[in-house]
């Protein structure tokens, strides 16, 4: 029997895996893309997609198909904590000054269907990888079978498929990571549990589509809402991990229960009707995994995971696919030796860690919902919120325009605080009204 061999087998065909398949195929690698599920299929994810991600989607030719789903462009990004309302506009990244919120079953299916039609890509959906094949200490393929289908006793016969490399894009509980014993590091215990669903008839948060975050520092929870596709609104609530066992007993009403604690949110949900199940994510550790070894690579949540609160999952996954593809190209250019493999993938590993470190730490800071907010922290937030310029610079950390490290530098923070304090002092001395951020919401209109 002839042994079929690919340049790469990618396990996991959602956004990270499908995009890496496309990027590799464009570089003339022969790719097999597999997943144990078939699409459309929901998953525990409701992220935003920002301009720095659109650039990658545009490169593989799928962005127009994503745009055709009709999700509104989210240019306004709002955060409310107590009496402080921050309203900023996304600064353009590669010309994109907006974000999208799209249900993952639509998003993943569009990308997969596009990639499945590309030259050099073959696909197998409903194929469950159970084991890796090793030769001389290197992963050289996968062993698996057609997944069991409802109404049948079992799946298909087990087969072996071979490749120069196996890529795990199969999520937080990655089979590939488990089989290669990929070590975790910089682990942060899970701060939050999350429940999200899609609703209709939610009152708008502003006169235009927006993503809005409500923090309740007293009761230690945060709502994230965003206008989504099909005139729906996604509502996600993050609660302290300590509340998980209590809330799971009545999770279907969790959004309505907590909305009453924030007047604006309660008003927005007064006539809301839920159109999807409520999906729950139990407290999960944030972590990095060693992302490569002999013949294997990890990308997406299989390689690196942080709390979903800032909505960075899609970008992190696609950026990892891009960096790993660059490593494959370099590996081939250097003669496909063991040394070339290690050298190229080390660059992927170091670049990923360097690029994600600041946002990883900032996310941990925000996700600790039970952490007391100090008066100094609240004053800093007030200073940002008082200025349209600084508000837009702040929210543009999330689409990659503003460097997180730069924003957190002492001199940057002092510029923001001193400017705010001078404006207040000037108003007192000369009776000049301070500049206010005049983005309007329903609550302030």
C-alpha positions in Angstrom: 0.0 0.0 0.0 1.4 3.4 -1.0 2.3 5.7 1.9 0.7 9.1 1.2 2.8 11.9 2.7 2.0 15.6 3.2 4.2 18.5 4.0 2.0 19.2 7.0 -1.1 17.7 8.7 -3.0 20.3 10.6 -5.3 19.0 13.4 -8.1 21.4 14.0 -9.8 23.2 11.2 -11.2 26.3 12.9 -9.7 29.7 12.4 -6.1 29.0 13.4 -5.8 25.7 11.6 -7.6 26.8 8.5 -5.7 30.0 8.1 -2.3 28.3 8.6 -3.4 25.7 5.9 -4.1 28.6 3.6 -0.8 30.4 4.4 1.2 27.2 3.9 -0.6 26.4 0.6 0.3 29.8 -0.7 3.9 28.9 -0.1 3.4 25.6 -2.1 3.3 23.3 0.9 0.9 20.3 0.5 -1.4 20.4 3.5 -4.0 18.0 5.0 -6.5 19.8 7.3 -8.5 17.6 9.6 -11.1 18.1 12.4 -13.2 15.7 14.4 -16.3 17.9 13.9 -18.1 19.1 10.8 -19.2 22.7 10.1 -21.2 24.6 11.0 -20.4 23.9 14.6 -20.7 26.2 17.6 -17.7 26.5 20.0 -17.1 28.3 23.3 -15.9 31.5 21.8 -17.4 34.9 21.0 -14.3 37.1 20.3 -14.0 40.4 18.4 -11.9 40.4 15.2 -9.8 43.5 14.8 -7.9 45.3 12.0 -4.7 43.5 12.7 -6.5 40.3 12.0 -8.3 41.6 8.8 -4.8 42.1 7.3 -4.2 38.3 7.5 -7.6 37.4 6.3 -7.3 39.7 3.3 -4.0 38.0 2.4 -5.6 34.6 2.0 -8.6 36.1 0.1 -11.3 35.4 2.6 -12.0 38.9 4.1 -14.7 39.8 1.5 -16.6 36.6 2.5 -16.3 37.5 6.1 -17.6 41.0 5.4 -20.5 39.5 3.4 -21.9 38.0 6.6 -23.2 41.5 7.3 -21.9 42.1 10.8 -21.8 45.9 11.6 -18.5 47.7 11.8 -17.6 48.5 15.4 -15.7 51.7 15.4 -16.7 52.9 18.9 -15.3 51.0 21.9 -16.7 51.9 25.3 -15.9 51.0 28.9 -17.9 52.0 31.9 -16.7 51.5 35.5 -18.8 53.2 38.1 -19.3 56.9 37.2 -16.5 56.8 34.6 -17.4 56.4 30.9 -14.6 55.9 28.4 -15.5 56.2 24.7 -12.7 55.7 22.2 -12.6 55.1 18.4 -10.4 52.5 16.9 -7.4 54.0 15.2 -6.7 52.4 11.8 -4.5 49.4 11.4 -3.5 48.9 7.8 -6.5 51.1 6.9 -9.0 49.1 9.1 -10.5 51.3 11.8 -13.2 48.9 13.0 -13.8 45.5 14.5 -16.4 42.7 13.9 -18.3 40.4 16.2 -19.5 37.4 14.4 -20.9 34.1 15.7 -18.2 31.5 15.5 -20.2 28.9 13.6 -20.6 31.4 10.7 -17.0 32.7 11.0 -15.3 29.3 11.1 -17.5 27.8 8.3 -16.8 30.7 5.9 -13.0 30.4 6.5 -13.0 26.6 6.2 -15.0 26.5 3.0 -12.8 29.1 1.4 -9.6 27.3 2.4 -10.9 23.9 1.4 -11.1 25.2 -2.3 -7.5 26.3 -2.4 -4.8 24.4 -4.3 -2.5 22.3 -2.2 -5.1 21.9 0.6 -7.0 18.6 1.3 -9.5 18.3 4.1 -11.1 15.6 6.2 -13.9 16.7 8.5 -15.4 14.2 11.0 -11.9 12.7 11.4 -10.7 12.1 14.9 -7.0 11.9 15.5 -6.3 9.6 18.4 -2.5 9.0 18.3 0.7 10.4 16.7 3.1 8.2 14.7 6.8 8.4 15.8 9.9 7.4 14.0 13.4 7.8 15.6 12.1 10.3 18.1 10.2 12.5 15.6 6.5 12.8 14.9 5.9 11.7 11.3 2.1 11.4 11.1 -1.2 10.7 12.8 -3.4 7.8 13.4 -7.2 8.2 13.5 -10.6 7.3 12.2 -13.8 8.8 11.0 -15.7 10.1 14.1 -18.7 8.2 15.4 -21.9 9.5 13.9 -25.2 9.7 15.9 -27.2 6.6 15.3 -24.1 4.4 14.5 -22.3 2.2 16.8 -18.8 3.6 16.0 -16.7 5.4 13.5 -14.7 4.1 10.6 -11.6 2.0 10.5 -8.4 3.5 11.9 -5.9 4.7 9.3 -2.4 6.2 9.3 -1.5 9.4 7.5 2.1 10.7 7.2 3.6 14.1 7.0 6.8 16.0 7.4 5.2 17.8 10.4 2.0 17.7 12.5 0.5 21.0 13.6 -1.8 21.0 16.6 -4.5 23.7 16.2 -7.0 21.7 18.4 -7.7 24.1 21.2 -7.0 24.4 24.9 -7.4 20.7 25.6 -5.2 19.8 22.6 -4.8 16.1 21.8 -1.5 16.9 20.0 -0.1 18.8 23.0 -1.1 16.0 25.3 0.5 13.3 23.1 3.8 15.2 22.8 3.7 16.2 26.5 4.2 19.9 25.7 5.2 21.7 28.9 3.2 24.7 30.2 4.9 27.7 31.7 4.0 31.1 33.0 0.7 29.6 34.2 -1.8 31.9 35.9 -4.7 30.4 37.7 -8.1 31.1 36.1 -9.7 34.2 37.5 -13.1 34.1 35.9 -15.9 31.9 34.6 -17.8 33.2 31.6 -21.3 32.9 30.2 -22.4 34.3 26.9 -25.3 34.1 24.5 -26.8 36.0 21.6 -30.0 38.1 22.0 -32.4 40.1 19.8 -34.2 43.3 20.9 -31.3 44.6 23.0 -31.4 48.3 23.3 -28.4 49.9 21.6 -25.6 51.2 23.8 -25.0 54.1 21.4 -26.3 55.7 18.3 -23.9 53.5 16.3 -22.7 49.9 16.5 -20.3 49.5 19.4 -18.5 47.1 21.7 -19.2 48.1 25.4 -17.7 46.8 28.6 -19.4 47.4 32.0 -17.3 46.8 35.1 -18.9 46.5 38.5 -16.0 46.9 40.9 -18.3 46.5 44.0 -19.9 43.2 43.0 -16.8 42.1 40.9 -18.2 41.2 37.5 -17.9 42.5 34.0 -20.3 42.5 31.0 -19.0 42.6 27.5 -21.6 43.5 24.8 -21.3 44.0 21.1 -23.5 44.3 18.0 -23.1 41.1 16.0 -24.3 39.6 12.8 -28.0 39.2 11.9 -29.0 42.2 14.0 -28.1 40.2 17.2 -26.2 41.4 20.2 -23.7 39.2 22.0 -23.8 39.5 25.8 -21.0 37.9 27.8 -20.5 38.1 31.5 -17.2 37.4 33.4 -17.6 36.5 37.0 -15.0 35.6 39.7 -14.0 31.9 39.6 -15.3 31.7 43.2 -18.9 32.3 41.8 -18.8 29.4 39.3 -20.5 26.7 41.4 -23.2 29.0 42.5 -24.0 30.5 39.1 -24.0 27.2 37.2 -27.1 26.2 39.1 -29.1 29.0 37.3 -26.9 30.0 34.5 -29.7 30.4 32.0 -30.8 33.6 33.8 -27.4 34.9 34.7 -27.4 37.8 32.2 -30.8 39.1 33.4 -29.9 38.6 37.0 -26.7 40.7 36.8 -28.0 43.3 34.3 -30.3 44.6 37.1 -27.2 45.6 39.0 -26.2 48.1 36.3 -29.0 50.5 35.4 -28.0 51.1 31.8 -27.5 47.3 31.2 -30.9 46.6 32.9 -32.6 49.1 30.6 -30.9 47.7 27.5 -32.1 44.1 28.3 -35.6 45.1 29.3 -37.1 43.6 26.1 -34.3 41.3 25.1 -35.0 37.8 23.9 -32.3 35.1 23.9 -32.0 33.3 20.6 -29.1 30.9 21.4 -28.3 28.7 24.3 -26.2 30.3 27.2 -22.7 28.9 26.8 -20.5 28.6 29.8 -16.8 28.5 30.2 -15.5 27.2 33.6 -12.5 28.9 35.2 -9.4 28.1 33.1 -5.7 28.7 33.7 -3.9 31.1 31.4 -0.7 29.5 30.1 2.0 29.3 27.5 3.0 25.9 26.1 6.3 25.0 24.5 5.1 25.3 20.9 7.3 22.9 19.0 9.4 19.8 19.1 10.7 17.2 16.7 8.1 17.1 13.9 5.3 18.9 15.8 4.1 22.5 16.2 1.3 24.0 18.3 -0.7 27.2 17.4 -3.8 28.9 18.6 -5.2 28.0 22.0 -3.3 24.7 21.9 -0.1 26.8 22.3 -1.1 29.9 24.3 -4.3 30.8 26.1 -5.3 33.8 28.2 -8.6 35.0 29.7 -11.1 35.9 27.0 -12.1 39.2 28.5 -10.3 41.5 26.0 -11.4 39.5 23.0 -7.9 38.7 21.6 -8.3 35.0 20.9 -8.8 35.2 17.1 -5.9 37.6 16.6 -3.5 35.6 18.7 -4.4 32.4 16.9 -4.0 33.9 13.4 -0.8 35.7 14.3 0.6 32.4 15.6 -0.4 30.7 12.3 1.5 33.5 10.4 4.6 33.2 12.5 4.6 29.4 12.3 4.2 29.5 8.5 7.2 31.9 8.3 9.2 29.3 10.2 8.2 26.5 7.8 9.3 28.6 4.9 12.7 29.3 6.5 13.0 25.6 7.4 12.6 24.6 3.8 14.9 27.4 2.6 17.7 26.1 4.9 17.6 22.6 3.6 15.0 20.9 5.9 17.6 19.7 8.3 17.1 19.1 12.0 19.1 22.2 12.8 17.1 24.3 10.3 13.9 23.0 12.0 15.0 24.0 15.4 16.4 27.3 14.4 13.3 28.4 12.5 10.8 27.2 15.1 12.8 28.9 17.9 12.2 32.2 16.1 8.5 31.4 16.1 8.6 30.6 19.8 10.6 33.7 20.9 8.6 36.1 18.7 5.3 34.8 19.9 6.3 35.2 23.6 7.7 38.6 23.0 4.7 39.9 21.1 2.1 38.5 23.5 3.8 39.2 26.9 2.5 42.7 27.6 -1.1 41.9 26.7 -0.9 38.6 28.6 0.1 40.5 31.7 -2.5 43.3 31.1 -5.2 40.7 30.7 -4.3 39.1 33.9 -4.5 42.5 35.6 -8.0 43.2 34.2 -9.4 39.7 34.7 -8.7 39.7 38.4 -12.2 41.0 39.1 -11.9 40.7 42.8 -8.8 42.9 43.0 -9.6 46.3 44.7 -9.5 49.2 42.3 -7.3 51.9 44.0 -8.1 55.6 43.9 -5.0 56.1 41.8 -6.1 53.6 39.3 -9.5 55.2 39.0 -8.0 58.6 38.6 -5.9 57.3 35.8 -9.0 55.8 34.1 -10.8 59.2 34.6 -7.9 60.9 33.0 -8.0 58.7 29.9 -11.8 58.9 29.7 -11.7 62.8 29.8 -9.8 62.9 26.5 -11.1 61.7 23.2 -7.5 61.5 22.0 -6.2 59.3 24.9 -9.4 57.3 24.9 -8.8 56.3 21.2 -5.2 55.6 21.9 -6.2 53.4 24.8 -8.8 51.3 23.0 -6.4 50.9 20.0 -4.2 48.7 22.2 -6.7 46.0 21.3 -6.2 46.2 17.6 -2.4 46.4 17.7 -2.1 50.1 16.8 -1.0 51.2 20.3 1.9 49.4 22.0 0.8 48.0 25.4 4.3 48.5 26.7 4.5 52.1 25.5 1.1 52.9 27.0 2.2 51.5 30.4 5.4 53.4 30.5 5.8 55.8 33.4 6.3 58.9 31.1 3.1 58.0 29.1 1.0 57.6 32.2 2.4 60.9 33.6 1.5 62.8 30.4 -2.1 61.5 30.7 -2.4 62.2 34.4 -0.7 65.6 34.4 -2.7 66.8 31.4 -5.9 65.8 33.1 -4.9 67.5 36.4 -3.8 70.7 34.6 -7.1 70.8 32.8 -9.0 70.6 36.0 -6.8 73.2 37.7 -7.1 75.5 34.7 -10.9 75.2 34.9 -10.9 76.2 38.5 -8.5 79.1 38.0 -9.9 80.6 34.9 -13.4 79.1 34.9 -12.7 77.3 31.6 -14.8 74.1 31.2 -12.5 71.1 30.9 -12.4 69.1 27.6 -14.8 66.3 27.8 -15.2 63.1 25.8 -18.4 63.8 24.0 -19.1 60.5 22.4 -22.8 60.0 23.2 -24.5 56.9 24.5 -28.2 56.4 25.2 -27.5 56.7 28.9 -25.9 60.2 28.4 -27.8 61.5 25.4 
